[in-house]
């Protein structure tokens, strides 16, 4: 892809949009960044664009945005946004930020997708490969945008890349060396016409360009993946918590094994994994499988599993006050994530729930809430829906702010209780992103 002197419009001015614009400029292109958002929410991005002398507009998508040869679309911009539909009618080429970055990355990409566990698995993969002596960048939806590091990656180095369905919507040639699909459950249905099939098809695009020289690692316990993975050209490996596997990773009697053609190549205990919960054993098995595809050292793999800590905003212990544990699970932006969170504690929970609803089905956590939760503290634009559903099942109080909810949970909690921020919703009604939501929660807790 030759970008020299080409006018390219970047739609969206958050992390991936800024990264894409900087990459385009480095390669001699002429980026123009357009975002319909307001300055207050984008001030950090704007400072970066100004520093790089990159032209931008806010609050609208003007006619100038179509004076280009190509659109690079940020994951936060829906495919049915008016600006995207207009670009299509004008015949403008549309790609995602990961497609752009892929075109200029010389290294090996391990692309990790799924509804839940992407951030933890991507972080663990990067950590483990580096621990084993393989220079690896972690990027995508975590840390830096892929575009920020694409030119730095050498041929024998790796990128552990978290990819969302939104980023996969506009790929053309994107082809990882290894694709990992952790799971697929209903999420982001508001972005896919409330059609689960559409959402699933986007996720499965991660391996659509892979060949016989590439690898796909998938969760053999996931009913949707079992039914819909077929016809792939790449070599396929599996991981499972429930059954033995011939090629891949499986759990048996507290031990995790990696096998190739039935021959054991690796073994460790679940107690070797620092992360809590069965879902994290599954995440670790996906990473072990990727590591063994490149013959990484067994003892170094185990050492990495033992020393890796939970990622920020994912079941993160913030503080313990008077015997009450405060847990930041702001990354839990769907109901399935909350299932994992509620199963992770065996003491009473004060659950802070709510935000921007994405078509949530709260029936999935009804029984767990009845069993494990003392009270729900509902926040955000979905608080009415939460109160309507859980009233009569459990005490639900609505609060106008995260601070108010947290302070009231602290007043009501007793020694050995857990105050858990696990919202099941997006953050955009009240915060710039889930990180800001989690950081505010931590600040509130540390001031209690």
N, C-alpha and C positions, 0 to 999 in steps of 0.2 A: 504494500500500500504506500504510494508516494503522496505525501501531504504537502510538498513544497508549493508555496504560494496559493494553496487552495483555501477558499472560504468555507469554514465548517462551523455550523451552529451547534452549540452544546446546550441541551435543554435540561435545566436543573442546576442550581448553583450550590449544592451541598458538597459533601466530601468527594464523591466520584466525579461530579461535574467539574469541580475545580481541578482535580487530578487529570481529567481528560483534557481540559483546556491547556494546562501546563505542558502536557505531553505533545499536544498538537503544535504549540508554539515552539517547543524545543526542536521539533522535526521540520520547522520551516513553514508550517501552516498558519492560517489567519483565523484564530478562534473568536467566536462571538457568543457570549454566555447570556442566556435568557431565562429568567425565573419569574413566575407570577407572584412569588412571595414578597413579603415586606422586609425593609432594611433591618428592623430589630431582630428578626429571626435569622437573618443571614449575615450579620455584621462581621463575623469571623471570616466567612468566605469572601466577602467583599474586600476586606483588608488584604487578603492574599491575592486576589485578582488585581487590585490596584498596585500592589507591590510588583507584580509581574507585568504591569502595563497591558493587561488583557481587557478588551472592551466588553461591557456587560450592560444589561438593562434589568430593572426590577418592576414588579407590579403588573406586568403585562407581557404578552408575546406580540411584538409589533410586526409590521410588514417586513422589516429588515431581516427578521429571523429566517425568512424563506429565500433570501438572496445568498444562496450557498450551494455547494455541491453535495453536502452530506449533513445529516443530523446524527449527533451522538446523544443518546437518551439516557438520563440518570434513572436508577431503579425506582425512585419515588414518583416518577411521571407515568400515570396510567396509559396503556396502549390506546384507550378510547378518548384520551384528552383531545380537545378540539385542535390544538396545535399539531398533534401527531396525525390526526385524520386529514387536516389540510395539507400537510407535507406529503402524505400518500397521494392525494389527488393531484398534486403538482409533480409527482414522479420523483421526489427527492429520496435518495438512498437513506435508510434509517438503520443504524446499528447501536448496540449497547456499548457501554464503557468497557466491559470485559472483552468484547470483540475487538475493539480498538487496541487495547493493551496487548492482547494475545498476538496481534500482528507484528509486534516489535519485541517480543520476549523470547530470548534464546534458550531459556532453561526448561526444565521438566515441570509440568503443572500437575498437581494433585488437586482436583476440583471436588469439593465436598458440598453436597446439597442434602436436602431433606426438610421436613417440617420442623423437627425439633432436634437439638443437639449439635447444630452446625458450628456454632461459635466454640463450644468446648472442644469438639473434635478437631476443628481447624487449628486451634491453639495447641492442643496436645500433639497433633501431627508435626507442627513446626518445631515444638519444643523437643520432641523425641528424636526427630531427624538431626537437629543440631547437636543434641546430646550424644548421638552416635557418630558425630564428626562430619555430617553432610550439611554444608551451608544451605539453609532454607529460610525463605522469607514467608511470613504469615501476612496475608492481605485479603482484600475483598470487602466483605461486610464488616470486617474487624480491622482495627489498626488503620493502616494506610490503604487507600484505593489501589487497585491493581496498576492503574496508570502511573501512580507515583513511583513504583519500583520496577516497572517492566524493563526499562533500559539498563538497570543495574544488575540484572540476573544473568550470570554467565552460563555457558552451555552445559556444564556439569553440575549446576546448582538447581535447587528446587524452589517452587512456590507452593505453599499450602494455602489454597484459595477457597474462601467461603463464597459460594454463589447461591443467589436466591432465584426463585422462579422469574422474578421481574427482570433480572439480568440476563436470563436465558431466553426471554421472549424475543430478543432482537439479535441473536447470534446468526452467523452464516458459516464461518470456517472454524470457529472455536473448537479446539480438539485437545483435551487434556491427555497426558500420558496415563493417568489413573483417574477414573471417576468413582466417587463414593456416593451412594444414595442410602442415607441412614434410615429413613422411614417416610411414609406419605400418609398424612391424615388431613381432613378438611381444614383449611386455613386460607386467609386472604380471599375468601369467596366473593367479597365485595369488588375485587379487582377482576374477577373472572365470570361475571354475569351470574354469580351464585351457582356456578356449575363446576362440580368437583372434577369432572372429566377434563375440563379445560385447564384447571390448575395442575392436575397430574401430568397432562401432556407437556406442559411447560417444564416441569421437573425432569421428565425423561429425556428432554433435549440434551441433557448434559453429556450423554454418550452417543448422540446421533451422528457425529463425524468420526468416531473412533474406528480404527482398523484392527487387523489381526495382530498388530504389534503393540496394541494398547490393552489396558486392563479396566475392568468394571468390578467394583466391590459392592454387593448389595445385601440388605437385611433379609435373610431367608424366613424370618418370623412375620414379616409384614404382608398381610393378606392382599393388599393392592399391588405390591411389587410382584408377588408370586403370580398374580393373574395377568399382569401387563408387560412383563419383561420377556421379550422373545425376538428372535431375528437379529440380535446384535452380532456384529462381526468380531468384536474384541473378546479377549479371554475373560471369562467371568468367574469370580470368586465370591464366596458367601460367608456370612457370619450369623450365628444363632445362639440364643440363650436356652433353646428347648430341644434341639436335636443335633446329633452328630453330623458333621459335614465332611465330604470327601476332599474338597478343595476350598480351603479358607479356615475360619476360626469357629470354635464352638466351646460351650461350657458344659462340663460334666463333673458332678460331685465336688464343686468348689474349685475346680481347676479349669484353666483356659488353655486350649490346645490350638496350634496352627498346623494344618496338614496340607500336603500337596500329593494328589493321587493316593490319598489314604496314608501317606507316610508322615509321621510326626516330625516337625522341624522346629517346634518351639513349645514351651510349657511354662506356665506361671500360675500362681494362686490368685484368687479374687482379692485376697487380703494384701496382695502386692500393689493393688491399685489404690492410690490415695483418694480418688474421688468416691463419694458415697452414692449408693443406689444402683439397682440393676441396669437402669438405662445408661449409666456411665460405664458399666462393664461392656455393654453393647458398643458404645462409642469407642472404648479402648480396643475392642476386637477389630473394629474397622481399621484403626490405626496400625495395630499389630500386623494385620494382613498387608497393608500398604508397605510397612517396613520390611516384611519378609520377602516381598516381591523383589526387593533390591538387596536381599541377603544381609541386612543389618545385623549386628552382633546381638545374640540373645541376652547376654548379661547386661549389656548397655541398654537394651530395650526395657528390661526389668527395672534397672536403676532409674530410668526416666519415668516409668509408671509410678514408682515409689515416691519420687520427688516432685512430680507435677502437682501444682495447687489449682484449686477451682478458679475459673475465670471470673472477672469482676461482673457483677450484676446477675450472676447465675448461682442461686442458693449460697450466696456469700454471707458469712457471719460478719455482721457489722460490729456488734458489741453485745455484751451481757451486762444487764443492769438489775441488781436485786434478784438474780437468778432467772431473769426473763431474757431469752435470746431474741435478738432482732435480726431477721434474715432478709437480705436484699435479693429478690428474684425478679428484678424489673425486666429482665430479658424474656420473661414468660409472657409472650404477647398472644398466646392462644390457649384454648382450654386444655389441650393435651399436655402442655407444659405444666399447667397447674396440677394435673393428675400426678405427674412425677414429683412435684413439690410436696403435695399432701401426703404422698406415700413415704416421704423421706423422714418424717418425724413421728415419734410414738408418744408425744405429749400434746396437750390441748393447744389449738392454734387460734390466734386472732388474725383473720385473713383480710388484708386490704385488697379489694378487688375493684376493677373498673378502669375506664378510659374510653378510647374510641373503638366501638364495637365493630367486628369484622364478620358478622353473621354467626356469632357464637351460639352453640347449643349447650346450655348449662345442664341439661339432663345427664351429660357425660360425667359430671362431678357431683351430682346430687347425693348419691349414697356416701361418697367419701366425705363430703361436707357434713352430712348428718352424723357420721362416725367420728370425725377428727376435729371439727371446727366448733369453737365456742360461740363466736360472733363474727359476722361479716361487716366490714366498714367499706361502704360503697362510695366511689368517687368518680368524677368525670361524666361525660355525656351519656354513658351507658348505665348510670346509677339507678335510673328509674326501671330499666329492664331487669337489672339485678334484683332490686327490691321486689318487683312484681313476681319474679320467678321464685325467689327463696323465702318470701314471706309465708309463714305457716310451716316452714321446714326448720328455720333457724332465725334467731334475732338478727335483723338487718337494720343498720343505721346509715343514713346518707350524710355525707360531709362535702363541703364546698371546696376543700383543699386537701392535699396530701398531708400537710402539717397538722391540720385539725384531726384527720383520721388517725395519724400516728400518735398524737398526744392523748387522744381518747383511748386508743388501744393500750397504751402504757398505763393509764389510770385503771383500766379494767382488768389487766393481766395480773396473774399471781405467779409466785415463784414456780419455776419449771415450765411455765407456759412459753409459747413461741409467738412473736408478732411477725407475721410473714407478709411482705409485699410481693404478691404474685398475681399481677393484674388481669391476666387472660385477654388483654386488650392492647391495641396500639396506644401510643403516648401522645399523638399529635394534637389532640383536643386541648391539652394542658401544657405540653412540653415540646421541645424541639425534636427529641428522640428518646429512646428508652434509657440511654446513658444519662441524660440530664435528669430524668425521673429518678433513676437509681442514686445519682449523686446528691440530689436534693433530699432523698430519704435518709441517706447516710449522714448528711449534715444535720438534719432534724434530730436523728437519734443521738448523734454525738453532742447535741446541745441539751438533751433531756436532763 
